[in-house]
Amino acid sequence: MVSELALAVAGCWQGKGKWMVRRLRECDPELAKRLLAGHRDVVTSGDIAGLVAVCDAVLAPLGGRLTEGFAVR
């Protein structure tokens, strides 16, 4: 989903499956590298820190996480 958002914000074509990675590499190679590394870390070791950091970086210019500042009253 973050890949789709990043591509949409950049005005780049999107894709599904392996084409999503190809489109992201064309549009923003550094983001693609960071997302894939974060995904690899989650799958291999369960470490989510890298993936969360990349997602936060994509969301930051758009106002950040939707739940930021959210409180149930």
Phi and psi restraints in degrees (range 20) as a CNS / XPLOR table:
assign (resid 1 and name C) (resid 2 and name N)
       (resid 2 and name CA) (resid 2 and name C) 1.0 -66.4 20.0 2
assign (resid 2 and name N) (resid 2 and name CA)
       (resid 2 and name C) (resid 3 and name N) 1.0 -36.0 20.0 2
assign (resid 2 and name C) (resid 3 and name N)
       (resid 3 and name CA) (resid 3 and name C) 1.0 -61.6 20.0 2
assign (resid 3 and name N) (resid 3 and name CA)
       (resid 3 and name C) (resid 4 and name N) 1.0 -45.7 20.0 2
assign (resid 3 and name C) (resid 4 and name N)
       (resid 4 and name CA) (resid 4 and name C) 1.0 -60.6 20.0 2
assign (resid 4 and name N) (resid 4 and name CA)
       (resid 4 and name C) (resid 5 and name N) 1.0 -44.2 20.0 2
assign (resid 4 and name C) (resid 5 and name N)
       (resid 5 and name CA) (resid 5 and name C) 1.0 -62.8 20.0 2
assign (resid 5 and name N) (resid 5 and name CA)
       (resid 5 and name C) (resid 6 and name N) 1.0 -46.9 20.0 2
assign (resid 5 and name C) (resid 6 and name N)
       (resid 6 and name CA) (resid 6 and name C) 1.0 -61.4 20.0 2
assign (resid 6 and name N) (resid 6 and name CA)
       (resid 6 and name C) (resid 7 and name N) 1.0 -41.7 20.0 2
assign (resid 6 and name C) (resid 7 and name N)
       (resid 7 and name CA) (resid 7 and name C) 1.0 -67.9 20.0 2
assign (resid 7 and name N) (resid 7 and name CA)
       (resid 7 and name C) (resid 8 and name N) 1.0 -41.1 20.0 2
assign (resid 7 and name C) (resid 8 and name N)
       (resid 8 and name CA) (resid 8 and name C) 1.0 -63.6 20.0 2
assign (resid 8 and name N) (resid 8 and name CA)
       (resid 8 and name C) (resid 9 and name N) 1.0 -44.5 20.0 2
assign (resid 8 and name C) (resid 9 and name N)
       (resid 9 and name CA) (resid 9 and name C) 1.0 -64.0 20.0 2
assign (resid 9 and name N) (resid 9 and name CA)
       (resid 9 and name C) (resid 10 and name N) 1.0 -35.9 20.0 2
assign (resid 9 and name C) (resid 10 and name N)
       (resid 10 and name CA) (resid 10 and name C) 1.0 -80.9 20.0 2
assign (resid 10 and name N) (resid 10 and name CA)
       (resid 10 and name C) (resid 11 and name N) 1.0 -7.8 20.0 2
assign (resid 10 and name C) (resid 11 and name N)
       (resid 11 and name CA) (resid 11 and name C) 1.0 74.7 20.0 2
assign (resid 11 and name N) (resid 11 and name CA)
       (resid 11 and name C) (resid 12 and name N) 1.0 26.5 20.0 2
assign (resid 11 and name C) (resid 12 and name N)
       (resid 12 and name CA) (resid 12 and name C) 1.0 -98.7 20.0 2
assign (resid 12 and name N) (resid 12 and name CA)
       (resid 12 and name C) (resid 13 and name N) 1.0 157.2 20.0 2
assign (resid 12 and name C) (resid 13 and name N)
       (resid 13 and name CA) (resid 13 and name C) 1.0 -63.7 20.0 2
assign (resid 13 and name N) (resid 13 and name CA)
       (resid 13 and name C) (resid 14 and name N) 1.0 149.6 20.0 2
assign (resid 13 and name C) (resid 14 and name N)
       (resid 14 and name CA) (resid 14 and name C) 1.0 -108.8 20.0 2
assign (resid 14 and name N) (resid 14 and name CA)
       (resid 14 and name C) (resid 15 and name N) 1.0 176.4 20.0 2
assign (resid 14 and name C) (resid 15 and name N)
       (resid 15 and name CA) (resid 15 and name C) 1.0 -157.0 20.0 2
assign (resid 15 and name N) (resid 15 and name CA)
       (resid 15 and name C) (resid 16 and name N) 1.0 176.8 20.0 2
assign (resid 15 and name C) (resid 16 and name N)
       (resid 16 and name CA) (resid 16 and name C) 1.0 -120.9 20.0 2
assign (resid 16 and name N) (resid 16 and name CA)
       (resid 16 and name C) (resid 17 and name N) 1.0 148.4 20.0 2
assign (resid 16 and name C) (resid 17 and name N)
       (resid 17 and name CA) (resid 17 and name C) 1.0 61.3 20.0 2
assign (resid 17 and name N) (resid 17 and name CA)
       (resid 17 and name C) (resid 18 and name N) 1.0 -132.1 20.0 2
assign (resid 17 and name C) (resid 18 and name N)
       (resid 18 and name CA) (resid 18 and name C) 1.0 -65.0 20.0 2
assign (resid 18 and name N) (resid 18 and name CA)
       (resid 18 and name C) (resid 19 and name N) 1.0 -22.9 20.0 2
assign (resid 18 and name C) (resid 19 and name N)
       (resid 19 and name CA) (resid 19 and name C) 1.0 -70.8 20.0 2
assign (resid 19 and name N) (resid 19 and name CA)
       (resid 19 and name C) (resid 20 and name N) 1.0 -26.9 20.0 2
assign (resid 19 and name C) (resid 20 and name N)
       (resid 20 and name CA) (resid 20 and name C) 1.0 -62.6 20.0 2
assign (resid 20 and name N) (resid 20 and name CA)
       (resid 20 and name C) (resid 21 and name N) 1.0 -45.1 20.0 2
assign (resid 20 and name C) (resid 21 and name N)
       (resid 21 and name CA) (resid 21 and name C) 1.0 -64.6 20.0 2
assign (resid 21 and name N) (resid 21 and name CA)
       (resid 21 and name C) (resid 22 and name N) 1.0 -42.3 20.0 2
assign (resid 21 and name C) (resid 22 and name N)
       (resid 22 and name CA) (resid 22 and name C) 1.0 -61.9 20.0 2
assign (resid 22 and name N) (resid 22 and name CA)
       (resid 22 and name C) (resid 23 and name N) 1.0 -44.1 20.0 2
assign (resid 22 and name C) (resid 23 and name N)
       (resid 23 and name CA) (resid 23 and name C) 1.0 -64.3 20.0 2
assign (resid 23 and name N) (resid 23 and name CA)
       (resid 23 and name C) (resid 24 and name N) 1.0 -42.0 20.0 2
assign (resid 23 and name C) (resid 24 and name N)
       (resid 24 and name CA) (resid 24 and name C) 1.0 -65.5 20.0 2
assign (resid 24 and name N) (resid 24 and name CA)
       (resid 24 and name C) (resid 25 and name N) 1.0 -39.7 20.0 2
assign (resid 24 and name C) (resid 25 and name N)
       (resid 25 and name CA) (resid 25 and name C) 1.0 -63.5 20.0 2
assign (resid 25 and name N) (resid 25 and name CA)
       (resid 25 and name C) (resid 26 and name N) 1.0 -36.7 20.0 2
assign (resid 25 and name C) (resid 26 and name N)
       (resid 26 and name CA) (resid 26 and name C) 1.0 -68.6 20.0 2
assign (resid 26 and name N) (resid 26 and name CA)
       (resid 26 and name C) (resid 27 and name N) 1.0 -41.6 20.0 2
assign (resid 26 and name C) (resid 27 and name N)
       (resid 27 and name CA) (resid 27 and name C) 1.0 -80.7 20.0 2
assign (resid 27 and name N) (resid 27 and name CA)
       (resid 27 and name C) (resid 28 and name N) 1.0 -44.7 20.0 2
assign (resid 27 and name C) (resid 28 and name N)
       (resid 28 and name CA) (resid 28 and name C) 1.0 -149.4 20.0 2
assign (resid 28 and name N) (resid 28 and name CA)
       (resid 28 and name C) (resid 29 and name N) 1.0 84.4 20.0 2
assign (resid 28 and name C) (resid 29 and name N)
       (resid 29 and name CA) (resid 29 and name C) 1.0 -57.3 20.0 2
assign (resid 29 and name N) (resid 29 and name CA)
       (resid 29 and name C) (resid 30 and name N) 1.0 -37.1 20.0 2
assign (resid 29 and name C) (resid 30 and name N)
       (resid 30 and name CA) (resid 30 and name C) 1.0 -68.0 20.0 2
assign (resid 30 and name N) (resid 30 and name CA)
       (resid 30 and name C) (resid 31 and name N) 1.0 -41.6 20.0 2
assign (resid 30 and name C) (resid 31 and name N)
       (resid 31 and name CA) (resid 31 and name C) 1.0 -63.8 20.0 2
assign (resid 31 and name N) (resid 31 and name CA)
       (resid 31 and name C) (resid 32 and name N) 1.0 -42.4 20.0 2
assign (resid 31 and name C) (resid 32 and name N)
       (resid 32 and name CA) (resid 32 and name C) 1.0 -58.8 20.0 2
assign (resid 32 and name N) (resid 32 and name CA)
       (resid 32 and name C) (resid 33 and name N) 1.0 -44.6 20.0 2
assign (resid 32 and name C) (resid 33 and name N)
       (resid 33 and name CA) (resid 33 and name C) 1.0 -61.1 20.0 2
assign (resid 33 and name N) (resid 33 and name CA)
       (resid 33 and name C) (resid 34 and name N) 1.0 -45.6 20.0 2
assign (resid 33 and name C) (resid 34 and name N)
       (resid 34 and name CA) (resid 34 and name C) 1.0 -67.1 20.0 2
assign (resid 34 and name N) (resid 34 and name CA)
       (resid 34 and name C) (resid 35 and name N) 1.0 -40.6 20.0 2
assign (resid 34 and name C) (resid 35 and name N)
       (resid 35 and name CA) (resid 35 and name C) 1.0 -65.3 20.0 2
assign (resid 35 and name N) (resid 35 and name CA)
       (resid 35 and name C) (resid 36 and name N) 1.0 -44.1 20.0 2
assign (resid 35 and name C) (resid 36 and name N)
       (resid 36 and name CA) (resid 36 and name C) 1.0 -65.2 20.0 2
assign (resid 36 and name N) (resid 36 and name CA)
       (resid 36 and name C) (resid 37 and name N) 1.0 -39.6 20.0 2
assign (resid 36 and name C) (resid 37 and name N)
       (resid 37 and name CA) (resid 37 and name C) 1.0 -64.6 20.0 2
assign (resid 37 and name N) (resid 37 and name CA)
       (resid 37 and name C) (resid 38 and name N) 1.0 -42.1 20.0 2
assign (resid 37 and name C) (resid 38 and name N)
       (resid 38 and name CA) (resid 38 and name C) 1.0 -63.3 20.0 2
assign (resid 38 and name N) (resid 38 and name CA)
       (resid 38 and name C) (resid 39 and name N) 1.0 -42.3 20.0 2
assign (resid 38 and name C) (resid 39 and name N)
       (resid 39 and name CA) (resid 39 and name C) 1.0 -63.4 20.0 2
assign (resid 39 and name N) (resid 39 and name CA)
       (resid 39 and name C) (resid 40 and name N) 1.0 -43.3 20.0 2
assign (resid 39 and name C) (resid 40 and name N)
       (resid 40 and name CA) (resid 40 and name C) 1.0 -60.5 20.0 2
assign (resid 40 and name N) (resid 40 and name CA)
       (resid 40 and name C) (resid 41 and name N) 1.0 -41.7 20.0 2
assign (resid 40 and name C) (resid 41 and name N)
       (resid 41 and name CA) (resid 41 and name C) 1.0 -62.7 20.0 2
assign (resid 41 and name N) (resid 41 and name CA)
       (resid 41 and name C) (resid 42 and name N) 1.0 -41.3 20.0 2
assign (resid 41 and name C) (resid 42 and name N)
       (resid 42 and name CA) (resid 42 and name C) 1.0 -63.0 20.0 2
assign (resid 42 and name N) (resid 42 and name CA)
       (resid 42 and name C) (resid 43 and name N) 1.0 -45.4 20.0 2
assign (resid 42 and name C) (resid 43 and name N)
       (resid 43 and name CA) (resid 43 and name C) 1.0 -69.0 20.0 2
assign (resid 43 and name N) (resid 43 and name CA)
       (resid 43 and name C) (resid 44 and name N) 1.0 -41.7 20.0 2
assign (resid 43 and name C) (resid 44 and name N)
       (resid 44 and name CA) (resid 44 and name C) 1.0 -83.6 20.0 2
assign (resid 44 and name N) (resid 44 and name CA)
       (resid 44 and name C) (resid 45 and name N) 1.0 -36.4 20.0 2
assign (resid 44 and name C) (resid 45 and name N)
       (resid 45 and name CA) (resid 45 and name C) 1.0 -126.1 20.0 2
assign (resid 45 and name N) (resid 45 and name CA)
       (resid 45 and name C) (resid 46 and name N) 1.0 -8.9 20.0 2
assign (resid 45 and name C) (resid 46 and name N)
       (resid 46 and name CA) (resid 46 and name C) 1.0 82.6 20.0 2
assign (resid 46 and name N) (resid 46 and name CA)
       (resid 46 and name C) (resid 47 and name N) 1.0 3.2 20.0 2
assign (resid 46 and name C) (resid 47 and name N)
       (resid 47 and name CA) (resid 47 and name C) 1.0 -79.5 20.0 2
assign (resid 47 and name N) (resid 47 and name CA)
       (resid 47 and name C) (resid 48 and name N) 1.0 114.4 20.0 2
assign (resid 47 and name C) (resid 48 and name N)
       (resid 48 and name CA) (resid 48 and name C) 1.0 -96.1 20.0 2
assign (resid 48 and name N) (resid 48 and name CA)
       (resid 48 and name C) (resid 49 and name N) 1.0 -5.5 20.0 2
assign (resid 48 and name C) (resid 49 and name N)
       (resid 49 and name CA) (resid 49 and name C) 1.0 -56.9 20.0 2
assign (resid 49 and name N) (resid 49 and name CA)
       (resid 49 and name C) (resid 50 and name N) 1.0 -46.1 20.0 2
assign (resid 49 and name C) (resid 50 and name N)
       (resid 50 and name CA) (resid 50 and name C) 1.0 -64.8 20.0 2
assign (resid 50 and name N) (resid 50 and name CA)
       (resid 50 and name C) (resid 51 and name N) 1.0 -42.9 20.0 2
assign (resid 50 and name C) (resid 51 and name N)
       (resid 51 and name CA) (resid 51 and name C) 1.0 -67.2 20.0 2
assign (resid 51 and name N) (resid 51 and name CA)
       (resid 51 and name C) (resid 52 and name N) 1.0 -41.0 20.0 2
assign (resid 51 and name C) (resid 52 and name N)
       (resid 52 and name CA) (resid 52 and name C) 1.0 -63.3 20.0 2
assign (resid 52 and name N) (resid 52 and name CA)
       (resid 52 and name C) (resid 53 and name N) 1.0 -40.2 20.0 2
assign (resid 52 and name C) (resid 53 and name N)
       (resid 53 and name CA) (resid 53 and name C) 1.0 -63.2 20.0 2
assign (resid 53 and name N) (resid 53 and name CA)
       (resid 53 and name C) (resid 54 and name N) 1.0 -41.9 20.0 2
assign (resid 53 and name C) (resid 54 and name N)
       (resid 54 and name CA) (resid 54 and name C) 1.0 -66.0 20.0 2
assign (resid 54 and name N) (resid 54 and name CA)
       (resid 54 and name C) (resid 55 and name N) 1.0 -43.9 20.0 2
assign (resid 54 and name C) (resid 55 and name N)
       (resid 55 and name CA) (resid 55 and name C) 1.0 -61.2 20.0 2
assign (resid 55 and name N) (resid 55 and name CA)
       (resid 55 and name C) (resid 56 and name N) 1.0 -42.9 20.0 2
assign (resid 55 and name C) (resid 56 and name N)
       (resid 56 and name CA) (resid 56 and name C) 1.0 -62.8 20.0 2
assign (resid 56 and name N) (resid 56 and name CA)
       (resid 56 and name C) (resid 57 and name N) 1.0 -37.3 20.0 2
assign (resid 56 and name C) (resid 57 and name N)
       (resid 57 and name CA) (resid 57 and name C) 1.0 -65.6 20.0 2
assign (resid 57 and name N) (resid 57 and name CA)
       (resid 57 and name C) (resid 58 and name N) 1.0 -37.0 20.0 2
assign (resid 57 and name C) (resid 58 and name N)
       (resid 58 and name CA) (resid 58 and name C) 1.0 -70.9 20.0 2
assign (resid 58 and name N) (resid 58 and name CA)
       (resid 58 and name C) (resid 59 and name N) 1.0 -39.4 20.0 2
assign (resid 58 and name C) (resid 59 and name N)
       (resid 59 and name CA) (resid 59 and name C) 1.0 -77.6 20.0 2
assign (resid 59 and name N) (resid 59 and name CA)
       (resid 59 and name C) (resid 60 and name N) 1.0 -26.0 20.0 2
assign (resid 59 and name C) (resid 60 and name N)
       (resid 60 and name CA) (resid 60 and name C) 1.0 -53.4 20.0 2
assign (resid 60 and name N) (resid 60 and name CA)
       (resid 60 and name C) (resid 61 and name N) 1.0 -49.8 20.0 2
assign (resid 60 and name C) (resid 61 and name N)
       (resid 61 and name CA) (resid 61 and name C) 1.0 -68.3 20.0 2
assign (resid 61 and name N) (resid 61 and name CA)
       (resid 61 and name C) (resid 62 and name N) 1.0 -11.9 20.0 2
assign (resid 61 and name C) (resid 62 and name N)
       (resid 62 and name CA) (resid 62 and name C) 1.0 -102.4 20.0 2
assign (resid 62 and name N) (resid 62 and name CA)
       (resid 62 and name C) (resid 63 and name N) 1.0 9.6 20.0 2
assign (resid 62 and name C) (resid 63 and name N)
       (resid 63 and name CA) (resid 63 and name C) 1.0 109.0 20.0 2
assign (resid 63 and name N) (resid 63 and name CA)
       (resid 63 and name C) (resid 64 and name N) 1.0 1.2 20.0 2
assign (resid 63 and name C) (resid 64 and name N)
       (resid 64 and name CA) (resid 64 and name C) 1.0 82.1 20.0 2
assign (resid 64 and name N) (resid 64 and name CA)
       (resid 64 and name C) (resid 65 and name N) 1.0 -166.3 20.0 2
assign (resid 64 and name C) (resid 65 and name N)
       (resid 65 and name CA) (resid 65 and name C) 1.0 -66.4 20.0 2
assign (resid 65 and name N) (resid 65 and name CA)
       (resid 65 and name C) (resid 66 and name N) 1.0 143.8 20.0 2
assign (resid 65 and name C) (resid 66 and name N)
       (resid 66 and name CA) (resid 66 and name C) 1.0 -64.4 20.0 2
assign (resid 66 and name N) (resid 66 and name CA)
       (resid 66 and name C) (resid 67 and name N) 1.0 -32.6 20.0 2
assign (resid 66 and name C) (resid 67 and name N)
       (resid 67 and name CA) (resid 67 and name C) 1.0 -85.6 20.0 2
assign (resid 67 and name N) (resid 67 and name CA)
       (resid 67 and name C) (resid 68 and name N) 1.0 -3.1 20.0 2
assign (resid 67 and name C) (resid 68 and name N)
       (resid 68 and name CA) (resid 68 and name C) 1.0 -62.8 20.0 2
assign (resid 68 and name N) (resid 68 and name CA)
       (resid 68 and name C) (resid 69 and name N) 1.0 123.5 20.0 2
assign (resid 68 and name C) (resid 69 and name N)
       (resid 69 and name CA) (resid 69 and name C) 1.0 82.7 20.0 2
assign (resid 69 and name N) (resid 69 and name CA)
       (resid 69 and name C) (resid 70 and name N) 1.0 1.4 20.0 2
assign (resid 69 and name C) (resid 70 and name N)
       (resid 70 and name CA) (resid 70 and name C) 1.0 -74.3 20.0 2
assign (resid 70 and name N) (resid 70 and name CA)
       (resid 70 and name C) (resid 71 and name N) 1.0 136.6 20.0 2
assign (resid 70 and name C) (resid 71 and name N)
       (resid 71 and name CA) (resid 71 and name C) 1.0 -141.4 20.0 2
assign (resid 71 and name N) (resid 71 and name CA)
       (resid 71 and name C) (resid 72 and name N) 1.0 137.1 20.0 2
assign (resid 71 and name C) (resid 72 and name N)
       (resid 72 and name CA) (resid 72 and name C) 1.0 -89.6 20.0 2
assign (resid 72 and name N) (resid 72 and name CA)
       (resid 72 and name C) (resid 73 and name N) 1.0 127.3 20.0 2
